[in-house]
Amino acid sequence: MKKAEKKRFIRDITRNLKNEMLKKIDKIPENWNGIELRIYLVEMAKDFLVFSSSRTSNKRLLRSVKNSIIINGL
């Protein structure tokens, strides 16, 4: 994937995640602060972007991606 395609992909995915979270804003407890919201964001991202996708259920692929993240300092 070229650099421009990667940027577009990241923008699209983060926009979609943001929109999904904003749809549920009325259900988020009033007493939550930045810490709870960060935890919620991480959990939503896992479900929305990674684990709900059948393409990433492949353990070998997931392990390879995690290894690349470590090797490339991402």
N, C-alpha and C positions, 0 to 999 in steps of 0.2 A: 504494500500500500504506500502510495506516495505521501509526502508530508502534507500536502493540501487535503488529501483524502482523510488522513488521520485527524487533522484539525476539524474537518467537517463531521466526521464520525463522533469525535469527543463532544462537539457542540450539540449535535443531535441527541446523543444519549443523555447528556446532562440536562438538556432542556426537557426531555421526556420524563426523566426522574423528578425534576423540579415540579413539573406539571402534575405528576401523580401525587407528590407529597402535598402540594397546595390544594388538591381536591379534598384531602383529608384533614385540612387545617382545623376545621370545627371539631374534630374528634380528639385533637391533641389536648391533653390536660392543661389548664390555665397555669398551674404551678410549675410547669416544666421551664427550665432555663436553658442556657446554651449547652450545658453538659448533656442533659437528656435529649435535646434536639440533635446533638452530634451523634449520640448513640443511635437514635432513631434513623438518622440519615444513613449511617453505616449499615444498619440492619435492612433498611429499604433498598439500599444499593446492592447488597448481597442478593436479596430476593429478586429484585427487579432486573439487575444486570447480569448476574452470574448464575446463581443456582437454579433459577426457574427456566433457564435455557437448556434444552436437551443437548445442544451442541457442546456444552461445557460439562456435561455429566461424565464425560470421558476422563477418568482419573489421570491417565497419562498426559493428556493435554493440559489439564489443570496444573499438574506437577511441573510440566515444562514451562508454562507461563510463570509460575511462582519462581522457578529457578532463574528465568530470564530477568525477572524483576530484581532479584538479588544480585545477579551478575552485572546488570547494567546500572545498578544504584538508583532504581526508580522508586 
